[in-house]
Amino acid sequence: MTAPEVTSAPSPEAETWAEREPGSIRSVLHGLRRHPLGAAGGLLLLLITAFCFLGPLFHPTNQTDVDLLNAALPPGSGHPLGTDGNGFDVLGRLMSGGQVSLRIGLLAALFATTIGTVYGAVAGLAGGVVDGFMMRLVDVMLSIPFLFFVLILSARFHADALSLSLVIGGFSWLVSARLVRGEVLTLRVREFVLAAKLMGASRRRTILTHLIPNALGVIIVNITFQVADAVLVVAALGFLGFGLTYPTADWGSQLASGVTYISADYWWLIYPVGGCIVLTVLALNLLADALRDAVGRRADR
């Protein structure tokens, strides 16, 4: 008669270590719960996202046909925030512009983080001459004025949401590469990475299975900052007249159109869209700061 197999429960020490692992998702979320400003930023970001994507269901508007007969109307019945110089409902314009800005920001951040994560992980794991050459290449590209180069591309080629996201992400990955490379330099001397090498794991498997999953905390923090930066870049390009073209609207072009009416005191064309930009970037930065503090606090333990 064989003895029953006993399955041992994970020890408290193991659970504590998993909770304190600085790069893990669990440690980041655990630290985020203790950061009230980060929670407020996350809630504000959720409200802005709901406003942009769910708002048109409750306040449908026509954002394609110009209506000069109803241009520059003050807030009133049927138009809670008035209309702009082309007769578009400002509230509906804020929603559609927010959708475009958030989509570009998220897509650019994901594109930049994907490239930067792989590049930084390869450089950090390789080390030596390869690492030095790859990082010097990053330094050279960081010396190129980002906004100036994007302005040239936007003026030379027709800008749409996808191409603008790829251009912004194509320059933003440099910061991600540096962050991930620094995290990999710390992780590659850990016991589980050394054990994987002794067992014959390839570099590709080591990067995808061991290094990147354990650096997800840093990667998520970087994505949040990247989205905020991309939203600001899109707003700056639109304000300077190099952003998206009609009928696509973004917050920057809306703000630029409203500034032309500043002498007429058409406040509804300036303050609402300016407030949306400020609140969105503020929410993303508060959330990113909270995530960064959570990762840093776990790393210090």
C-alpha positions in Angstrom: 0.0 0.0 0.0 1.6 3.2 -1.1 1.6 6.3 1.0 -0.6 9.2 -0.2 1.2 11.9 -2.1 1.5 15.1 -0.2 1.6 18.4 -2.1 3.4 21.0 -0.1 2.0 24.5 -0.1 4.2 27.4 -1.2 6.1 28.8 1.8 5.5 32.3 3.1 9.0 33.2 2.2 8.4 32.3 -1.4 5.2 34.3 -1.6 7.0 37.3 0.1 9.8 37.0 -2.4 7.4 36.9 -5.4 5.6 39.9 -4.0 8.9 41.8 -3.6 10.3 41.0 -7.0 10.8 44.6 -8.3 10.0 43.8 -12.0 6.9 41.7 -11.5 3.3 42.7 -12.2 2.2 41.7 -8.8 4.7 43.9 -7.0 3.8 46.9 -9.2 0.0 46.5 -8.5 0.7 45.9 -4.8 2.6 49.2 -4.6 0.1 51.1 -6.7 -2.7 50.4 -4.2 -0.7 52.5 -1.7 -0.4 55.5 -4.0 -3.6 57.7 -3.9 -2.4 60.1 -6.6 -1.7 57.2 -8.9 -5.2 55.8 -8.2 -6.7 59.3 -8.9 -4.7 59.5 -12.2 -6.0 56.0 -13.2 -9.6 57.0 -12.4 -9.2 60.3 -14.3 -7.8 58.5 -17.3 -10.7 56.0 -17.2 -13.2 58.8 -17.2 -11.5 60.6 -20.1 -11.4 57.4 -22.1 -15.1 56.8 -21.4 -15.9 60.4 -22.4 -14.1 60.0 -25.7 -15.3 56.5 -26.8 -18.6 56.2 -25.1 -19.7 59.9 -25.2 -20.7 59.8 -28.9 -23.3 57.2 -28.0 -25.1 59.7 -25.8 -24.3 62.8 -27.8 -24.1 61.9 -31.5 -22.9 64.7 -33.8 -21.9 65.3 -37.5 -18.2 65.9 -37.7 -17.8 65.7 -41.4 -20.2 68.3 -43.0 -19.4 71.9 -42.6 -22.3 74.1 -41.4 -21.4 77.8 -41.7 -24.9 78.9 -40.8 -24.3 77.6 -37.3 -20.6 78.6 -37.0 -19.2 80.0 -33.7 -22.4 79.6 -31.7 -22.1 80.0 -28.0 -23.0 77.2 -25.6 -26.7 76.6 -25.6 -29.5 74.2 -26.4 -28.4 71.4 -28.7 -24.7 72.4 -28.4 -23.6 72.3 -24.7 -20.2 73.7 -25.6 -21.2 75.7 -28.7 -19.9 75.3 -32.2 -16.5 76.1 -33.9 -15.7 78.3 -36.9 -16.9 75.5 -39.3 -20.2 74.8 -37.4 -19.0 71.6 -35.8 -20.3 70.8 -32.4 -17.4 71.4 -30.0 -18.4 68.7 -27.5 -18.6 66.1 -30.3 -15.3 67.5 -31.7 -13.6 67.0 -28.3 -14.8 63.3 -28.3 -13.6 62.5 -31.8 -10.3 64.4 -31.3 -9.7 62.5 -28.1 -10.3 59.2 -29.8 -7.6 60.0 -32.4 -5.1 61.4 -29.8 -5.5 58.4 -27.5 -5.3 55.9 -30.3 -2.1 57.5 -31.7 -0.6 57.7 -28.3 -1.3 54.1 -27.4 -0.2 52.7 -30.8 3.0 54.8 -30.8 3.8 53.7 -27.2 3.3 50.0 -28.0 5.4 50.3 -31.2 8.2 52.1 -29.4 8.1 49.8 -26.4 8.2 46.6 -28.5 11.3 47.8 -30.5 13.0 49.2 -27.5 12.4 46.2 -25.3 13.8 43.7 -27.8 16.7 46.0 -28.6 17.6 46.7 -25.0 17.3 43.1 -24.0 19.6 41.9 -26.7 22.2 44.6 -25.9 22.0 43.9 -22.2 22.3 40.2 -22.5 25.1 40.3 -25.1 27.3 42.8 -23.2 30.8 43.7 -24.2 31.5 45.2 -27.7 28.1 44.4 -29.0 26.4 46.2 -26.1 28.7 49.2 -26.5 28.1 49.5 -30.3 24.3 49.2 -29.9 24.2 51.8 -27.2 26.4 54.2 -29.1 23.9 53.9 -32.0 21.2 54.9 -29.5 23.2 57.9 -28.4 23.6 59.1 -32.0 19.9 58.8 -32.7 19.0 60.6 -29.5 21.1 63.6 -30.7 18.7 64.1 -33.6 16.0 66.8 -32.7 12.9 64.7 -32.5 10.2 67.3 -33.0 12.1 68.9 -35.8 12.5 65.7 -37.7 8.8 64.8 -37.3 7.8 68.3 -38.6 9.9 67.7 -41.7 8.2 64.3 -42.3 4.7 65.7 -41.6 5.3 68.5 -44.1 6.8 66.2 -46.8 4.3 63.4 -46.6 0.5 63.1 -45.9 0.0 62.4 -42.2 -2.6 59.9 -41.1 -3.2 58.3 -37.7 -1.2 55.2 -38.5 1.8 56.8 -40.2 2.0 59.4 -37.4 2.0 56.7 -34.8 4.8 54.9 -36.5 6.9 58.0 -36.9 6.5 58.9 -33.2 7.1 55.4 -32.1 10.1 55.1 -34.4 11.9 57.7 -32.4 10.5 57.0 -28.9 11.9 53.5 -28.7 15.4 54.9 -27.8 14.4 55.6 -24.2 12.7 52.2 -23.8 15.9 50.5 -25.1 18.0 52.2 -22.4 15.6 51.4 -19.6 15.2 47.7 -20.6 19.0 47.3 -21.1 19.6 48.6 -17.6 17.1 46.2 -16.2 18.5 43.3 -18.1 22.0 44.1 -16.8 20.6 43.5 -13.4 18.6 40.4 -14.2 21.2 38.5 -16.2 23.3 37.7 -13.1 20.3 36.3 -11.2 20.3 32.6 -10.4 17.4 31.7 -12.7 19.1 33.2 -15.7 22.4 31.5 -14.9 20.5 28.2 -14.4 18.8 28.6 -17.8 22.1 29.1 -19.5 23.6 26.0 -17.8 20.7 24.0 -19.1 21.4 25.1 -22.6 18.7 27.7 -23.2 19.3 29.8 -26.3 19.6 33.6 -26.1 16.3 34.0 -27.8 14.6 31.7 -25.2 16.4 33.5 -22.3 15.2 36.9 -23.5 11.6 35.9 -24.2 11.1 33.5 -21.3 13.2 34.9 -18.5 14.4 38.5 -19.0 11.4 40.3 -20.6 8.7 38.8 -18.3 10.7 39.8 -15.3 11.2 43.4 -16.6 7.5 43.9 -17.3 7.1 46.3 -14.4 9.6 48.7 -15.9 8.1 48.2 -19.4 4.6 49.1 -18.2 5.8 52.2 -16.5 7.6 53.3 -19.7 4.5 52.6 -21.8 2.5 55.0 -19.6 5.0 57.8 -20.0 5.3 57.1 -23.8 1.5 57.5 -24.2 1.6 60.9 -22.4 4.6 62.1 -24.6 2.8 60.9 -27.8 -0.4 62.8 -26.9 1.7 66.0 -26.4 3.5 65.5 -29.7 0.3 65.0 -31.6 -1.1 68.1 -30.0 2.0 70.1 -30.8 2.0 69.0 -34.4 -1.7 69.8 -34.8 -1.3 73.2 -33.2 1.6 74.0 -35.6 -0.5 72.9 -38.6 1.4 69.8 -39.4 -0.9 67.2 -37.9 -3.8 65.3 -39.2 -5.9 66.7 -42.1 -9.7 67.0 -42.6 -12.0 65.3 -41.8 -9.8 63.8 -39.0 -9.6 66.0 -36.0 -7.2 66.1 -33.1 -6.9 68.2 -30.0 -4.0 70.2 -31.3 -5.7 71.4 -34.5 -8.8 72.2 -32.5 -6.7 74.4 -30.2 -5.0 76.1 -33.1 -8.4 76.9 -34.6 -9.7 78.3 -31.3 -6.7 80.6 -30.9 -7.7 82.5 -34.0 -10.9 83.6 -32.1 -9.2 84.5 -28.9 -9.7 88.3 -29.5 -13.4 87.6 -29.9 -13.5 86.0 -26.4 -14.8 82.7 -27.8 -13.7 80.8 -24.7 -15.5 77.6 -25.6 -13.1 77.1 -28.5 -10.0 77.3 -26.3 -10.5 76.2 -22.7 -12.4 72.9 -23.1 -9.8 71.4 -25.6 -6.9 72.8 -23.6 -8.4 71.3 -20.4 -8.7 67.9 -22.1 -5.0 67.9 -23.1 -3.9 69.0 -19.7 -6.1 66.5 -17.8 -5.1 63.6 -20.1 -1.4 64.2 -19.7 -1.7 64.9 -16.0 -3.6 61.6 -15.5 -1.0 59.6 -17.4 1.8 61.2 -15.6 0.2 60.6 -12.2 -0.3 57.0 -13.0 3.2 56.6 -14.4 4.7 58.2 -11.3 2.8 55.9 -9.1 3.9 52.9 -11.1 7.5 54.1 -11.1 7.5 54.6 -7.3 6.0 51.1 -6.9 8.8 49.5 -8.9 11.5 51.6 -7.2 10.2 50.9 -3.7 10.2 47.1 -4.4 13.7 47.3 -5.8 15.0 49.0 -2.7 13.8 46.2 -0.4 
